[in-house]
Amino acid sequence: MLGNSKTSRGRPRKCRCVRGEPRVKYFKPRGIPLISLEEVVLTVDECEALCFADRQGMYQADAAKKMRISRQTFGNIIESARKKTAEAILCGKAIRIGGGAYTVSNVKKQKGRKHA
């Protein structure tokens, strides 16, 4: 008999490297009480991928290097993030940002440069 299904599913997820925790962790449609909304959870690494690909216009290979993951993994993360974001916007759901397998980069910010 095989063990617990949680332990027999593929290999463990590698931590993705992000620059820091997002400053804003929740978005919701205006005028609808939070209690009435469904929620979509966007992980911190998905949020970082959106920032690199869609806000900063980075190529996937370059963004993957910054996050210390493969280009294919970055592609999977950005696809998931875009689907979740589109679902929230088009279906009027709240977005909560948090969780995921990530570590915060220890790269220091350069003076005068701001990170998103």
Secondary structure as GFF3:
##gff-version 3
##sequence-region A 1 116
A	DSSP	beta_strand	16	18	.	.	.	ID=ss1
A	DSSP	beta_strand	26	27	.	.	.	ID=ss2
A	DSSP	three_ten_helix	34	36	.	.	.	ID=ss3
A	DSSP	beta_strand	39	42	.	.	.	ID=ss4
A	DSSP	alpha_helix	44	50	.	.	.	ID=ss5
A	DSSP	pi_helix	51	55	.	.	.	ID=ss6
A	DSSP	alpha_helix	60	67	.	.	.	ID=ss7
A	DSSP	alpha_helix	71	91	.	.	.	ID=ss8
A	DSSP	beta_strand	94	97	.	.	.	ID=ss9
A	DSSP	beta_strand	102	104	.	.	.	ID=ss10
###
